[in-house]
């Protein structure tokens, strides 16, 4: 069974801001109230920047109700070790 597509936060030159895309379809703009609402209900997404890409994953820890976001380079298969 194929993995579901991962939403990707990418720069949109057309809209001169970051946008969240899923298979080339704009889900929402990155600097909006909807963005923060989306983050609260999701646990992972990818980021495509000028100098590379990251995969971000939200993990719960005993000392945090909201959880913590961790990032790793998209090509890196080791466990996430950077707290965002």
Order of alpha helices (4+ residues) and beta strands (2+ residues): beta-beta-beta-alpha-beta-beta-beta-beta
